[in-house]
Structures are given as structure tokens and as C-alpha cells.
Amino acid sequence: MSYPSRHCTVELQALPSRIGQVRRIVSAQLRYWHMDFLIDRATLGVTELLTNVHLHARPDKTCTVEIELLLDRLTVSVRDHDPRLPVVDDAAPLATCGRGLAMVAAMSESWGARPDGDSGKVVWFTLPTAVTAAPVTAVPVSARPPRRLVEEVPAAAFAEVDHAVDLGSPQPAPARSAVAG
């Protein structure tokens, strides 16, 4: 059995104003493919890769963003015309630049860079599409706590509330004393 891949390509100049547009395109495409849970990581990764093109690529900022959804993985890639492969710096923890590829590596399943013909490169990352749930373990009936119905809660438990909360007032309401009768 074969499954068709889903593919989307966007060509652009990696300028700050265009990066936000590409983020919205990637988000919309993932929603269309019913992969909403990948949006945050995919848009973060594509933002970092496009920012690197904007800051470092020569001779121009022209690039192509590709997203491809296969059965078990989303691949996001950015192709530009600069043949220099990226270098991951050991940026200080509070550095404001130089941490983009480290973030891509941390949030993705895998990532890399490869030459693309004579004049260019592709930087890519993958995200798993399978949502893995924690294994369900059966709890024997004898180990479960006894169930209590609402009627079984003693009325005195509700009388212990000693103040009201007014959501419209910045000050808490004054405490009232409970009178036992």
C-alpha cells in the first residue's frame, strides 16, 4: 500500500516582513493537513532557518521553503544560493543570536544541511507526525479508591467557606464568620 506525500513550496526573499508571511502559510498548510499539533515547532524551525538566510546568505536572500508530509514525518527545508554550510556555534545561554540551529536541533527529530548543486545548500529538519500516548495500564478494581457520590459529601464541608470572591473588585471580600447552629 502506498500513501501519497503532501507537499508545499514557497519561494521568497528572506526579509523580516516575509518571514511572518511564511509562518502563516506553514501554519495554514499544517491545519489543512490536520497536523495542528506540529504548528508551533514547524513555524519556530522555519523562522530560525529563514532568519539565518536573512542574516548570512550570499549573494542574495532568495530562498525556497519546502514542507513535505509523509506518513510518519514532516520535513521542512530551506534552500538558498549560498554554498557555505551553516556552523553551529557554542553560544552563551543568554546570547541573543547564534542559537537558532541549536534550537532547531533541540526541537526536531533530526536536522542537517547538504550542498545543493554547484551554488547553494539545503538546511532541513524533521518532526514526527505520530502522536505517541503514554501506555495505558489497567488498575485492578480492588486497588481503586472507593467512589463517592455527590450526595455523600457532608453538608458541613460547604459551610466551611468563610468568604465570597467578588470578581469585579480588586480587593478580596471581607471574611465572614460562620455561625454554628
C-alpha angles and dihedrals in degrees: 000000000000128000121208117238121236115227137185128180129190125184118202151142106262096237122145092250092052095048091067090050092053090049089056092047092051091047093050093047093050090048089051089052090047091244097124092143089067096053099092096049095039094050092045091052096045090048091054093047093047091047088055090052090049093049103036115016121111144223090017142348096244112130144155124231116204128186120187126183116203126175097279106012145045115215119199118188137176119203120195137169098250111101093201111108116226122260121216108226125208093238120188114258092251096041116131095211138028096051101092099100091043088056091048089051092048097050100038135074091230139342141182150152130239136178114262111209120304098320118029149030142228122225114193145170135191133217125195114245097200113095106217118207126203112263113268114233121195117237113211113242091239091058095053119098115250114270117243124204122220090249089061094063107102114245089230089070089067093047090061092077101107103183143031125232118227108202092195095056125072091212121072114248114259116266117257122208118239115235115213112215 
